[in-house]
């Protein structure tokens, strides 16, 4: 087995010498004074050469003009094939292009906007894969009469992670300060299906998550069993009515026991 040798392109001297022709081709498409010095040539193939010129436009610093010229076989005249603006070393480049489907964020969809999904979206599965908690739906609404696609296990798991780590999950200051979890609240309406044990909808009009999906271990101050604590009143000094009596210090009581003993010790019959 022999290796294929790549032959370096031989620079055509007529194309290399066509510097003025290449410069004139650029100046026809730009404003005066935007074409700088000649930066060199590069062979593209047989009788095909690209000339490079510095770009002096302040909006394209670091870029360069590339003019490709060519000469037909056995022809003397050189013609211009292409004129483009290419980035050079240190050129200011735009950010990497991201598909529109990856640039969307929650809340970007406005009134009248359409957000189509691709046929191979892994968040969706064919409609006949949908099942009920109790039994299958008779081939899902008589097979073909139901939804075309339903939520796939991948889409369900992504929603679970997104909801549980979001503002309606357990890791928020609101949930940490709540008196109890949503799973014990009377306004908590559990979801049906596989998400029943982990998520529900808040039905308390005074709660911040009213009408939203909340995690079972989420919570807020509008819990149905939240106790109303009484206001603590600072104790005050008692008020005494001293108009109807006089205050006096307590006098020492007489020693009654000693008086009784002295009387009992006297002899009888003496006055």
Secondary structure, 3 states (H helix, E strand, C coil): CCCCCCCCCCCCHHHHCCHHHHHHHHHCCCCCCCEEEEEEEEEEECCEEEEEEEECCHHHCCEEEEEEEEECCCCCCEEEEEEEEEECCCCCCCCCCCCHHHHCCCCCCCCCCCCCCCCCCCCEEEHHHCCCCCCCCHHHHHHHCCCCEEECHHHHHHHHHHHHCCCCCCCCHHHHCCCCCHHHCCCEEECCHHHCCCEEEECCCCCCCECCEEECCCCCCCCCCCCCCCCCCCCCCCCCCCCCCCCCCCCCCCCHHHHHHHHHCCCCCCC
